[in-house]
Amino acid sequence: MDHPLIDLISAKIRAAEAEGAFDNLPGAGKPLPPCDDPENAVLNRIMKENGAVPEAVSVSKELARLREELRETGDRTERQRIMRDMALLETRLEIAKRR
């Protein structure tokens, strides 16, 4: 069954075509860029435009930050906390990579 607004949408598109709204668009006549993941292309574009990154990337950045913090910390208790946090993040990273 068609969406109830399909006729209205189609009419709006026809009117825009008649007015030349689609003439001379950038990339007209050129092939679409290759897409590695066509099923999720729109979702990936929206995420990218809004600064979202895959979990594996954000966890890797956090791990790098903790490694630097560990190098700079001499306090034994603080080093133990950092190493615990790193172990948890390494586990999260492995899980994220398997998804």
ChimeraX commands (.cxc) that place a marker at each C-alpha (Angstrom):
marker #1 position 0.00,0.00,0.00 radius 0.5
marker #1 position 1.34,3.43,-0.93 radius 0.5
marker #1 position 1.90,6.11,1.65 radius 0.5
marker #1 position -1.07,8.52,1.80 radius 0.5
marker #1 position 1.15,11.47,0.91 radius 0.5
marker #1 position 2.78,9.83,-2.15 radius 0.5
marker #1 position 0.54,11.72,-4.61 radius 0.5
marker #1 position 1.30,15.06,-2.94 radius 0.5
marker #1 position 5.04,14.33,-2.89 radius 0.5
marker #1 position 5.01,13.29,-6.53 radius 0.5
marker #1 position 3.12,16.47,-7.49 radius 0.5
marker #1 position 5.66,18.62,-5.63 radius 0.5
marker #1 position 8.55,16.87,-7.41 radius 0.5
marker #1 position 6.89,17.32,-10.83 radius 0.5
marker #1 position 6.31,21.02,-10.12 radius 0.5
marker #1 position 9.94,21.51,-9.04 radius 0.5
marker #1 position 11.16,19.72,-12.19 radius 0.5
marker #1 position 8.95,21.95,-14.34 radius 0.5
marker #1 position 10.35,25.06,-12.64 radius 0.5
marker #1 position 13.92,23.85,-13.26 radius 0.5
marker #1 position 14.78,23.37,-9.60 radius 0.5
marker #1 position 16.86,20.30,-10.49 radius 0.5
marker #1 position 18.71,21.85,-13.43 radius 0.5
marker #1 position 22.46,22.41,-13.16 radius 0.5
marker #1 position 22.88,20.70,-9.79 radius 0.5
marker #1 position 26.48,20.00,-8.74 radius 0.5
marker #1 position 27.53,16.58,-10.00 radius 0.5
marker #1 position 24.74,16.35,-12.57 radius 0.5
marker #1 position 25.53,13.71,-15.16 radius 0.5
marker #1 position 28.33,12.21,-13.07 radius 0.5
marker #1 position 28.19,8.76,-11.47 radius 0.5
marker #1 position 27.42,8.52,-7.79 radius 0.5
marker #1 position 30.48,8.02,-5.56 radius 0.5
marker #1 position 31.21,4.42,-4.57 radius 0.5
marker #1 position 29.53,3.25,-1.39 radius 0.5
marker #1 position 30.99,0.50,0.80 radius 0.5
marker #1 position 27.82,0.03,2.84 radius 0.5
marker #1 position 24.75,1.00,0.79 radius 0.5
marker #1 position 22.29,-0.33,3.37 radius 0.5
marker #1 position 23.59,2.10,6.01 radius 0.5
marker #1 position 24.79,4.95,3.77 radius 0.5
marker #1 position 22.25,7.49,5.02 radius 0.5
marker #1 position 22.77,6.56,8.67 radius 0.5
marker #1 position 26.56,6.76,8.25 radius 0.5
marker #1 position 26.30,10.17,6.57 radius 0.5
marker #1 position 24.06,11.54,9.33 radius 0.5
marker #1 position 26.40,10.21,12.01 radius 0.5
marker #1 position 29.45,11.70,10.26 radius 0.5
marker #1 position 27.78,15.09,9.83 radius 0.5
marker #1 position 26.95,15.16,13.54 radius 0.5
marker #1 position 30.42,14.17,14.72 radius 0.5
marker #1 position 29.55,10.66,15.82 radius 0.5
marker #1 position 32.30,8.07,15.63 radius 0.5
marker #1 position 32.24,4.29,15.95 radius 0.5
marker #1 position 32.66,3.00,19.48 radius 0.5
marker #1 position 35.99,1.37,18.61 radius 0.5
marker #1 position 37.39,4.77,17.60 radius 0.5
marker #1 position 36.24,6.60,20.72 radius 0.5
marker #1 position 37.47,3.78,22.99 radius 0.5
marker #1 position 40.85,3.75,21.22 radius 0.5
marker #1 position 41.21,7.50,21.80 radius 0.5
marker #1 position 40.36,7.08,25.48 radius 0.5
marker #1 position 42.91,4.26,25.78 radius 0.5
marker #1 position 45.59,6.46,24.23 radius 0.5
marker #1 position 44.74,9.21,26.71 radius 0.5
marker #1 position 44.99,6.79,29.65 radius 0.5
marker #1 position 48.34,5.44,28.41 radius 0.5
marker #1 position 49.69,8.98,28.37 radius 0.5
marker #1 position 48.27,9.62,31.82 radius 0.5
marker #1 position 49.90,6.40,33.08 radius 0.5
marker #1 position 53.30,7.50,31.73 radius 0.5
marker #1 position 53.00,10.82,33.56 radius 0.5
marker #1 position 51.72,9.46,36.89 radius 0.5
marker #1 position 54.03,8.36,39.67 radius 0.5
marker #1 position 51.39,7.75,42.35 radius 0.5
marker #1 position 51.00,3.99,42.82 radius 0.5
marker #1 position 47.29,4.12,43.73 radius 0.5
marker #1 position 46.52,6.33,40.73 radius 0.5
marker #1 position 48.52,4.04,38.42 radius 0.5
marker #1 position 46.46,1.04,39.63 radius 0.5
marker #1 position 43.22,2.92,38.93 radius 0.5
marker #1 position 44.42,3.85,35.45 radius 0.5
marker #1 position 45.44,0.27,34.69 radius 0.5
marker #1 position 42.01,-1.00,35.84 radius 0.5
marker #1 position 40.32,1.55,33.60 radius 0.5
marker #1 position 42.58,0.54,30.71 radius 0.5
marker #1 position 41.73,-3.15,31.17 radius 0.5
marker #1 position 38.01,-2.35,31.03 radius 0.5
marker #1 position 38.47,-0.22,27.92 radius 0.5
marker #1 position 40.56,-2.90,26.22 radius 0.5
marker #1 position 37.71,-5.36,26.82 radius 0.5
marker #1 position 35.19,-2.86,25.42 radius 0.5
marker #1 position 37.43,-2.34,22.40 radius 0.5
marker #1 position 37.59,-6.07,21.67 radius 0.5
marker #1 position 33.81,-6.35,21.94 radius 0.5
marker #1 position 33.31,-3.31,19.68 radius 0.5
marker #1 position 35.66,-4.76,17.06 radius 0.5
marker #1 position 33.63,-7.99,16.90 radius 0.5
marker #1 position 30.38,-6.18,16.09 radius 0.5
marker link #1:1,2 radius 0.2
marker link #1:2,3 radius 0.2
marker link #1:3,4 radius 0.2
marker link #1:4,5 radius 0.2
marker link #1:5,6 radius 0.2
marker link #1:6,7 radius 0.2
marker link #1:7,8 radius 0.2
marker link #1:8,9 radius 0.2
marker link #1:9,10 radius 0.2
marker link #1:10,11 radius 0.2
marker link #1:11,12 radius 0.2
marker link #1:12,13 radius 0.2
marker link #1:13,14 radius 0.2
marker link #1:14,15 radius 0.2
marker link #1:15,16 radius 0.2
marker link #1:16,17 radius 0.2
marker link #1:17,18 radius 0.2
marker link #1:18,19 radius 0.2
marker link #1:19,20 radius 0.2
marker link #1:20,21 radius 0.2
marker link #1:21,22 radius 0.2
marker link #1:22,23 radius 0.2
marker link #1:23,24 radius 0.2
marker link #1:24,25 radius 0.2
marker link #1:25,26 radius 0.2
marker link #1:26,27 radius 0.2
marker link #1:27,28 radius 0.2
marker link #1:28,29 radius 0.2
marker link #1:29,30 radius 0.2
marker link #1:30,31 radius 0.2
marker link #1:31,32 radius 0.2
marker link #1:32,33 radius 0.2
marker link #1:33,34 radius 0.2
marker link #1:34,35 radius 0.2
marker link #1:35,36 radius 0.2
marker link #1:36,37 radius 0.2
marker link #1:37,38 radius 0.2
marker link #1:38,39 radius 0.2
marker link #1:39,40 radius 0.2
marker link #1:40,41 radius 0.2
marker link #1:41,42 radius 0.2
marker link #1:42,43 radius 0.2
marker link #1:43,44 radius 0.2
marker link #1:44,45 radius 0.2
marker link #1:45,46 radius 0.2
marker link #1:46,47 radius 0.2
marker link #1:47,48 radius 0.2
marker link #1:48,49 radius 0.2
marker link #1:49,50 radius 0.2
marker link #1:50,51 radius 0.2
marker link #1:51,52 radius 0.2
marker link #1:52,53 radius 0.2
marker link #1:53,54 radius 0.2
marker link #1:54,55 radius 0.2
marker link #1:55,56 radius 0.2
marker link #1:56,57 radius 0.2
marker link #1:57,58 radius 0.2
marker link #1:58,59 radius 0.2
marker link #1:59,60 radius 0.2
marker link #1:60,61 radius 0.2
marker link #1:61,62 radius 0.2
marker link #1:62,63 radius 0.2
marker link #1:63,64 radius 0.2
marker link #1:64,65 radius 0.2
marker link #1:65,66 radius 0.2
marker link #1:66,67 radius 0.2
marker link #1:67,68 radius 0.2
marker link #1:68,69 radius 0.2
marker link #1:69,70 radius 0.2
marker link #1:70,71 radius 0.2
marker link #1:71,72 radius 0.2
marker link #1:72,73 radius 0.2
marker link #1:73,74 radius 0.2
marker link #1:74,75 radius 0.2
marker link #1:75,76 radius 0.2
marker link #1:76,77 radius 0.2
marker link #1:77,78 radius 0.2
marker link #1:78,79 radius 0.2
marker link #1:79,80 radius 0.2
marker link #1:80,81 radius 0.2
marker link #1:81,82 radius 0.2
marker link #1:82,83 radius 0.2
marker link #1:83,84 radius 0.2
marker link #1:84,85 radius 0.2
marker link #1:85,86 radius 0.2
marker link #1:86,87 radius 0.2
marker link #1:87,88 radius 0.2
marker link #1:88,89 radius 0.2
marker link #1:89,90 radius 0.2
marker link #1:90,91 radius 0.2
marker link #1:91,92 radius 0.2
marker link #1:92,93 radius 0.2
marker link #1:93,94 radius 0.2
marker link #1:94,95 radius 0.2
marker link #1:95,96 radius 0.2
marker link #1:96,97 radius 0.2
marker link #1:97,98 radius 0.2
marker link #1:98,99 radius 0.2
view
